[in-house]
């Protein structure tokens, strides 16, 4: 699993044009929701949850419902952050539907 500094480093290597202190806040939010590990494709619901974790850095009380009301262009930077992480071979690890946690 990756730590916060690892996520910030991956985003920096991918060329994410955001200051490191701000990237650190996004990384903390993402890592708090899901561990970060080797890239796996996300379904739409999983991607929404990952984006919501990032979006809550800027809008702490946002819900999935709020996220679905926002124009896609307004969420593009959060999508790009997930893409940048994936381009470095990493992403949030989401549970597989129907899989046991044990």
Secondary structure as UniProt FT lines:
FT   HELIX           4..14
FT   HELIX           20..33
FT   STRAND          36..38
FT   HELIX           44..58
FT   TURN            60..61
FT   HELIX           64..69
FT   HELIX           72..87
FT   TURN            88..89
FT   STRAND          90..92
FT   TURN            97..98
//
